[in-house]
């Protein structure tokens, strides 16, 4: 858990220009997603270095999952590590998936379109809507093959 929480600070810092979040008096960002109950945390390692994280929420019916947080350290991007990480997580949980990206994170939307497209054979839906907390979001929804 300490490794996950440490990486979350880099993630929050990177998104702060979009979210307008500021660190608290202790220099730490408040997290939007806590790992507990119906939210599982995952770490991605390259050799012994933690280089990525994901938070996945199981929705109320236990057959729907949401990627709440996903981050790969910038130095390790563009190597398909994040894509492989995401696909492994999708394979662990059979059911409907949804992933949302906030306005200003177009690079994240590109990543998810490509990753989900590869995983599903481009069999996914995408929409844009106004979410209460985040404002305008792009959302991909899909069922893994065989679900």
N, C-alpha and C positions, 0 to 999 in steps of 0.2 A: 504493500500500500504506500509506503513512503516514496518509492520510485515512481509510482503512478502519479502521486500528488506533486512531486517535483516536476515531472514532465508537463503536468497541467499548467504550471506557471508559464512555461514557454509558450504553450498553446494559447493561453489567455492573453499573454503579452503580444503575440503575433496578431491576434484578432482585435486587440484594443483600438486600433485605428478605425475599425469598422463598427465595433460595438460601443465605442466611446467609454469603455470601462477604464477605471483607474485603480491602481493598487491602493490598498488600505494603508493605515498608518504604520503597519508592520512590514510594508513593502510587498505584501502578497495580494494577489487578485482573489476575489470571492469566486467560487465555482458555481456554475449554473446546474451542474449535474453531480449529484452525490452517488457514490457507489454504495448501495445498500438495497436490501429487499429485492425489488424487481429490476434493479440495474446492476449489470455485471461489468467489470472492468477487465480489459485485456491489454497486455503489453507486447510490443514487437521488439525483438532483440536482433542485433547483428553481432555475431560472436558474443561477447559478454557485455556489449553496450546496449542499454535500452534506447531505442530510437523512435518509438512510436507508441501510441495508445489509442484505445477505443472504449467507448462506453455504450452499452447496448441495453435498452429498456425492453422488458417483456411487457406488452400491453395487457389489458384486463382479461382478454380471452385466452391468453397463453399461447396463441397461435399467430400472434402478430408481434413483430419486433421493429424497433426503431433505433437507428444509429444516432445517438444523441451527441456524441463527441468523437472526432477522429483526427488524429494528428500524426504526422511524420516529421521528424527534425529536418529542416531545410537541406542540410548537407546530404541527406540520404534520399531525396526526391529524384524523380526522373530515372529511377532504376527498376521500376515495377515492384518494389518492395511493398509499398502501400496497397497496390492492387492485389498482390498475393495475400497480404494480411487480411484485407477486406473479404476476399473470396473464401478464405479459410473460416472466417467468422460466419459468413452466410451458410456455409456447409454444416456448421455446428448446430444451427437452429432452423429446423424445417417449419415453414409457415410464410405468411405474408410479411414483407419488409417495406419500410419507408425510411427515406433519408431526406433531410431538408438542408438547404443552404440559404443563408441570409444574403440580402442585397449587398453587393460590394465584394462578395466572395465568388466571383465568376470562375476563377481558377479551380475552386472546389467543385463547382457545378460541372465544369469540363471533366475533371477527374472522375466524378460519380457517373456521368453519362457514359464515359468510356469503360469504366470498370463494370457497372451494372449491365451495359450493353454486351460486353464480352461474356459475362457470366450467364446472361439470359438469352443470348442470341438476339439481342435488341427487342426482346419481348417484355417491355415495361411501359408504364404510363408516366407521363410527366405533366405537372400542372404548376401554376403560380397562384398563390393566394395570400391574403393578408392574415397573418397569425397575430394573436393578441399580444404575445410577449416580444416576438422578434420583428414584427412588421411584415414586409413583403418577403416571402420565401419561395424558392423553387423546390419542388418535391418530386422525387422519383418513388414509384411504388411498383412492386413486382412480387411474383411467386417464383421460387427456384424451380427448375425443371424437376418433375417427379413429386411436387408438393400437392 
